[in-house]
Amino acid sequence: MTLRFLGTTSDGGDCPTLYEVVETGDIVVQGDKLTDPEHLEQLRDVKDSETFVVIPRDLLTRFAPKE
């Protein structure tokens, strides 16, 4: 799997960051883990293998692929 850096809104190498999986076009998101119990209990259909990260809207609007 090859990752292509898409962009970040952070300074000094901190997250959040977006990457694209070159072979599939899927998006990989790096960010702070969602830990707020109130928010976690509102999530649906969560698999054991899944985790959740908080991403600023600005990062998505600036760097998410448009197609």
Backbone hydrogen bonds in HBPLUS format (Angstrom, degrees):
<---DONOR---> <-ACCEPTOR-->    atom                        ^
c    i                          cat <-CA-CA->   ^        H-A-AA   ^      H-
h    n   atom  resd res      DA  || num        DHA   H-A  angle D-A-AA Bond
n    s   type  num  typ     dist DA aas  dist angle  dist       angle   num
A0022-VAL N   A0002-THR O   2.85 MM  20  5.56 160.7  1.89 166.4 170.6     1
A0004-ARG N   A0020-GLU O   2.83 MM  16  5.12 156.0  1.88 147.2 155.5     2
A0020-GLU N   A0004-ARG O   2.85 MM  16  5.12 153.0  1.92 141.0 149.9     3
A0006-LEU N   A0018-LEU O   2.90 MM  12  5.35 164.1  1.92 146.2 143.3     4
A0018-LEU N   A0007-GLY O   2.97 MM  11  5.57 162.5  2.00 163.8 169.4     5
A0017-THR N   A0030-GLN O   2.91 MM  13  5.06 147.8  2.02 134.8 142.1     6
A0030-GLN N   A0017-THR O   2.90 MM  13  5.06 166.6  1.91 160.3 160.3     7
A0019-TYR N   A0028-VAL O   2.91 MM   9  5.00 152.7  1.98 152.2 156.2     8
A0028-VAL N   A0019-TYR O   2.85 MM   9  5.00 162.9  1.87 134.1 140.0     9
A0021-VAL N   A0026-ASP O   2.74 MM   5  5.19 165.9  1.76 153.0 157.3    10
A0024-THR N   A0021-VAL O   3.16 MM   3  5.64 135.6  2.37 110.2 121.3    11
A0025-GLY N   A0021-VAL O   2.67 MM   4  5.22 157.2  1.72 168.7 169.9    12
A0054-VAL N   A0032-ASP O   2.90 MM  22  5.66 156.6  1.95 160.3 166.2    13
A0034-LEU N   A0052-PHE O   2.83 MM  18  5.49 166.8  1.84 139.3 139.4    14
A0039-HIS N   A0036-ASP O   3.04 MM   3  5.38 119.4  2.43 106.8 121.1    15
A0040-LEU N   A0036-ASP O   2.92 MM   4  6.18 165.4  1.94 160.2 165.1    16
A0041-GLU N   A0037-PRO O   3.05 MM   4  6.15 153.4  2.12 146.7 151.8    17
A0042-GLN N   A0039-HIS O   3.07 MM   3  5.36 149.1  2.16 107.2 116.7    18
A0043-LEU N   A0040-LEU O   3.26 MM   3  5.54 160.6  2.30 107.9 113.6    19
A0050-GLU N   A0047-LYS O   3.10 MM   3  5.40 166.0  2.12 113.1 117.5    20
A0059-LEU N   A0056-PRO O   3.02 MM   3  5.57 133.2  2.25 113.0 123.8    21
A0061-THR N   A0057-ARG O   2.99 MM   4  6.27 164.8  2.01 161.7 166.2    22
A0062-ARG N   A0058-ASP O   3.03 MM   4  6.01 146.5  2.14 143.0 150.9    23
A0063-PHE N   A0059-LEU O   3.02 MM   4  5.98 157.4  2.07 149.0 154.5    24
A0064-ALA N   A0060-LEU O   3.03 MM   4  4.97 153.1  2.10 129.0 134.2    25
